Amino acid sequence: MFDLDGTLIDALRDIAESANRVLSHYGLPTISLDRYRYLVGQGAEHLIRQALGPDHQDKLSEALPLYRSYYVHHMYDHTRPYEGIPELLDALQARGVRLAVLSNKPHGATVQIVGRLLERWRFDQVYGQRDSVPIKPDPAAAIQIAQSMAIPPDQWLYVGDTRVDMLTGKAAGMFTVGVTWGFRPEAELRESHADAIIHQPLQLLEWL
């Protein structure tokens, strides 16, 4: 079970530019790409709430749909799978490993991006943030995916790049694999007690 942004695909620049477009709309200072590494991962509402800052929370109800509207038209401008991900997915598919995606990105965008950028590979379940299910690190969605695929949680590798992902996988009873090519530093993954840490996608095969 893979996280999406920061794990399978590098979406940071498109997310950052979309959020900065919202800030510019209100005449607010934009935020650096590196700072966005620490704002993403907990859903679009959290992202925009943090980007606006404490003095501009009154704009959230308007700013959030503005962000979503802009992002949906620009989410392929720079976003691509990370180097080595196609080879990893080829290897997993060749071995008959069943795959799923669980993201805090809005559900519609998650499904669209997987369907377009990762269309060569079969994912049994693809879920983003849905209003009816708590976002990660709540394990509800991960457990729901496991149940729908009839695979017990302890038979899963949960792969992600942030503390939120490690907490999600552990709470769901899965083996957590932290990746260092994503948005957060290796230290965060270690502090979150990742069961394994990998630096290149194909290293995941060692943990099957």
Sequence and secondary structure as in RCSB ss.txt:
>XXXX:A:sequence
MFDLDGTLIDALRDIAESANRVLSHYGLPTISLDRYRYLVGQGAEHLIRQALGPDHQDKLSEALPLYRSYYVHHM
YDHTRPYEGIPELLDALQARGVRLAVLSNKPHGATVQIVGRLLERWRFDQVYGQRDSVPIKPDPAAAIQIAQSMA
IPPDQWLYVGDTRVDMLTGKAAGMFTVGVTWGFRPEAELRESHADAIIHQPLQLLEWL
>XXXX:A:secstr
 B SBTTTEE HHHHHHHHHHHHHHTT     HHHHTTT SS HHHHHHHHH GGGGGGHHHHHHHHHHHHHHHT
TSS EE TTHHHHHHHHHHTT   EEEEEEEHHHHHHHHHHHSTTS  SEEEEE TTS  TTSSHHHHHHHHHTT
  GGG EEEESSHHHHHHHHHHT EEEEETTSSS HHHHHHTT SEEESSGGGGGGG 
